[in-house]
Structure formats: structure tokens, C-alpha cells
Amino acid sequence: MAGYRRGRINEEVVRELASIVREVKDPRVQKAIVSITAADVTADMKYAKIYFSCIGNADKAEVKKGLESASGFMRKQIAVRLNLRQTPELKFIPDDSIEYGANINRLLKQVEDDLHD
């Protein structure tokens, strides 16, 4: 049963952070289109790994620094929006799955075009 609760909390954290990240005033975050892809909250609710991706030509290291500098604001917003006993400390991790999927799609399209020639 605890795994089910953690899964729901992970989903809620992702949903709330997706809207909170739009409110961040840091220019490193504002100049990029940031998408929160997943969250992994520990069982004791003290820490959360937040996976994010950037669309466009933004530097992921700079966006990560911007998100880390705004983590206090985001943590406070999560505490207000979600009724948790303890608000987890946020650790941001870049997620390359969107770019990886786009690259695989491009390669498959290239193979398909080569087969039709």
C-alpha cells in the first residue's frame, strides 16, 4: 500500500512543479522551455529527485543551476499546495529521454526513406 501512496505523491509533485516552474523568475529558467518529466520521492519523504528536460537550445547545466537556486521557492509552493507532513528537499536531474526519442524517431524515418528508394 505504501508504494501506491508514493506513486500518487510522485504524480502530484510532478503536476504541481510543472505549474510552479512557470512562476520562477530566474532568467536561466525563463529563457528555456522546461518540462518536469518525473519525480521520485524517497519513502521517508525527505528527498525528491526531479527529472526535467529542456526544449530548444538552452544549456541544461545553466537551467539546472537556475532550478537549484529557485528550489526554496518551489519547495515552499509545494508545501502550500500539497498537504504533506514533510516537504521533500528537491534535487534536479536532467532527463534526455525526449531528445533520445526524437533521435530514434529521426533514425527510423531515415531507414524508412532508404528502404523506399
C-alpha positions as CSV (number, residue, x, y, z in Angstrom):
1,M,0.0,0.0,0.0
2,A,2.9,2.4,0.7
3,G,4.1,2.1,-2.9
4,Y,0.7,3.1,-4.2
5,R,0.8,6.2,-1.9
6,R,4.3,7.1,-3.0
7,G,3.2,6.8,-6.7
8,R,0.4,9.2,-6.1
9,I,2.7,11.6,-4.3
10,N,5.2,11.4,-7.2
11,E,2.4,12.3,-9.7
12,E,1.2,15.2,-7.6
13,V,4.7,16.6,-7.2
14,V,5.2,16.4,-11.0
15,R,1.9,18.1,-11.6
16,E,2.5,20.9,-9.1
17,L,6.1,21.5,-10.1
18,A,5.0,21.8,-13.8
19,S,2.9,24.8,-12.9
20,I,5.3,26.2,-10.3
21,V,8.3,26.2,-12.8
22,R,6.4,28.7,-14.9
23,E,6.3,31.1,-11.9
24,V,10.1,31.0,-11.4
25,K,11.7,34.4,-12.0
26,D,15.3,33.2,-12.6
27,P,16.3,34.2,-16.2
28,R,18.2,30.9,-16.7
29,V,14.9,29.1,-16.3
30,Q,12.7,31.6,-18.1
31,K,14.7,31.6,-21.3
32,A,14.2,27.8,-21.7
33,I,11.1,25.8,-22.1
34,V,11.4,23.5,-19.1
35,S,9.3,20.4,-18.7
36,I,9.1,18.3,-15.5
37,T,9.1,14.7,-16.7
38,A,9.2,12.7,-13.4
39,A,9.7,12.8,-9.7
40,D,11.0,10.1,-7.3
41,V,10.2,10.9,-3.7
42,T,12.0,8.8,-1.1
43,A,10.0,6.6,1.3
44,D,10.7,8.9,4.2
45,M,9.6,12.0,2.2
46,K,12.8,13.9,2.9
47,Y,14.3,14.0,-0.6
48,A,12.9,14.1,-4.1
49,K,14.7,13.6,-7.4
50,I,13.1,15.8,-10.0
51,Y,13.8,14.9,-13.6
52,F,13.5,17.8,-16.1
53,S,14.1,18.3,-19.8
54,C,14.7,21.5,-21.8
55,I,13.3,22.1,-25.2
56,G,15.3,24.4,-27.5
57,N,18.9,25.4,-27.4
58,A,19.1,26.1,-23.7
59,D,22.2,24.9,-21.7
60,K,21.0,22.2,-19.3
61,A,23.7,22.9,-16.8
62,E,22.6,26.6,-16.6
63,V,18.9,25.6,-16.3
64,K,19.8,23.1,-13.6
65,K,21.6,25.9,-11.7
66,G,18.6,28.1,-12.1
67,L,16.2,25.4,-10.8
68,E,18.5,24.7,-7.9
69,S,18.6,28.4,-6.9
70,A,14.8,28.5,-7.1
71,S,14.4,25.3,-5.2
72,G,13.5,27.1,-1.9
73,F,10.6,28.9,-3.6
74,M,9.4,25.7,-5.3
75,R,9.6,23.8,-2.1
76,K,7.6,26.4,-0.3
77,Q,5.0,26.3,-3.0
78,I,4.8,22.5,-2.8
79,A,4.3,22.8,0.9
80,V,1.4,25.2,0.4
81,R,-0.3,23.3,-2.4
82,L,0.2,19.7,-1.2
83,N,-0.8,18.7,2.3
84,L,2.3,16.7,3.3
85,R,3.8,16.3,6.8
86,Q,7.2,16.9,5.4
87,T,8.2,18.8,2.2
88,P,11.0,17.0,0.4
89,E,14.3,18.6,-0.5
90,L,14.5,18.9,-4.3
91,K,17.4,17.5,-6.4
92,F,17.2,18.3,-10.1
93,I,18.4,15.8,-12.7
94,P,18.4,16.5,-16.5
95,D,16.4,14.0,-18.5
96,D,17.5,13.3,-22.0
97,S,14.6,10.9,-22.9
98,I,12.8,13.4,-25.1
99,E,15.9,14.1,-27.2
100,Y,16.7,10.4,-27.3
101,G,13.2,9.6,-28.5
102,A,13.4,12.3,-31.2
103,N,16.8,10.9,-32.3
104,I,15.4,7.3,-32.5
105,N,12.4,8.7,-34.5
106,R,14.7,10.5,-36.9
107,L,16.8,7.4,-37.4
108,L,13.7,5.2,-38.1
109,K,12.4,7.8,-40.6
110,Q,15.8,7.7,-42.3
111,V,15.8,3.9,-42.5
112,E,12.2,4.0,-43.9
113,D,13.2,6.6,-46.5
114,D,16.2,4.4,-47.5
115,L,14.0,1.4,-47.9
116,H,11.6,3.2,-50.2
117,D,14.4,4.5,-52.5
